[in-house]
Amino acid sequence: MPPATNPNTNTRPANQYRLPFEAPIFEMEARLLELEARQAGGGGDAAGLTDQIRTVRRELVGLKRAIFANLSPWETVQVSRHQLRPQSRDYLELIFDQFLELHGDRAVGDDPALVTGFAHLGEQKVMFVGHQKGRDLAERTSCNFGCAHPEGYRKALRAMRLAERHRLPIICLIDTPGAYPGIEAEERGQAAIIAENLMAMSQIDTPIVCVVIGEGGSGGALGIGIGDRVGMMEHAYYSVISPEGCATILWKTAERKDRAAEALKMTSRDLLRFEIIDEVVEEPPGGAHRDPRGAAVALKGFLTRSLRKLAEIPPDRLLDHRYQKFRRIGAFFEEPPAPIEPDPEPGIGPESGPPPAPINGTPTPS
């Protein structure tokens, strides 16, 4: 999908897509639009209006930075799901050249929830794999809201095997609430193909770079998430379960999703601290949905740097580095057990000495 389909044509989201905490930003943007309209109409003091516009623009950038630097985990989840947030096909248009799409898994059919194909990242030929949620209702229904079926993961694996054969690096963009959980998907081997992808991606001997660009939900994300470098967009999340699902299990109600989001430690900053990911890709002030091109520039920089670093690793050591990277995840340390005191020698210790004094004239048992 080209960026032109994104309603965000002037880098400002439409009012119907505003998030609750974005209200001050929309108010200041409305004030800026009013000043710009007055300037364009030639009314008032031109020099004074120019100064006001410059001041408001500066304050607007500061306000965006302040709000988005202090988002709660649940607010981060809301941003990651924003209707206007760039998706895989948007980044294909903004970052890559000469995209040649590959379809089908040679078994069941094609799954539009996973996009695969050859592309160029600058001068570098790559294999592209990415989730696609869709924009309007028809496309979202076609893409199953980014929840891939087994044939989608088989298509992705087929593309990655092809990349390995031609010695091409693989780039995976992750944006899914999770793999499709329906009965028909399980009948066609959903769990098995995700497990097969995990094993295969750990053994494919060509560089793999993965980036969570929006939602990184459960096995649906992991199905294309094993790589030599794993990054996350600043306002994305990556978790074994959604906050709503976690809250429903623990507290029997999705209303406590904000508490679940806090407990899951699912944001990019948390996962960088835990060394689950390698780098946080910073988004433009106000989030990627306000400036898709700015987000694309940052993402392209991360991908280019990552491929350059991976090119320095000898091919015979690439798989070992990848294994060690994931082997370290989940490592923990325990305090050594307290030393056990030796048994007291006979005649020494609390049991030695005279018997206890009687209580109420009755000897106390020793």
Secondary structure by P-SEA (a helix, b strand, c coil): cccccccccccccccccccccaaaaaaaaaaaaaaaaaaaaccccaaaaaaaaaaaaaaaaaaaaaaaacccaaaaaaaaaccccccaaaaaaccccbbbbbbccccbbbbcccccbbbbcccbbbbbbbccccccaaaaaaaccccccaaaaaaaaaaaaaaaaabbbbbbbbbcccccccaaaaaacaaaaaaaaaaaaaccccbbbbbbccccccccccccccccbbbbccccccccccaaaaaaaacccccaaaaaaaaacccaaaaaaacccccccccccccccccaaaaaaaaaaaaaaaaaaaaaccccaaaaaaaaaaaacccccccccccccccccccccccccccccccccccccc
